[in-house]
């Protein structure tokens, strides 16, 4: 194992940590610190907590999160596809159109089921 191979990676990590620590230290030293009762009070969504923190969340929060992840991930497939479109040809184009068609059908299905309605 040659340590010289890993020297650029180690330097990258050390410079990144150094910049992060330096900026946090500069903010702590140079930034104003004027705590008051409003800033020090606990809050949740702008108002005082009135229930136990261990209560279960409404399932709609999880549903929205899952739907966001589902429709956000197709963007991860679209960028490399768009870059390599000339290389993959007609088959790659039709494959992506099939993928997007299935995605649109899923979107229509969840819209019709009311998964996007927030009551």
Secondary structure, 3 states (H helix, E strand, C coil): CCHHHHHHHHHHHHHHHHHHHHHHHHHHHHCCCCCCHHHHCCCECCECCCCCCCCCCCHHHHHHHHHHHHHHHHHHHHHHHHHCHHHHHHHHHHHHHHHHHHHHHHHHHHHHHCCCCCC
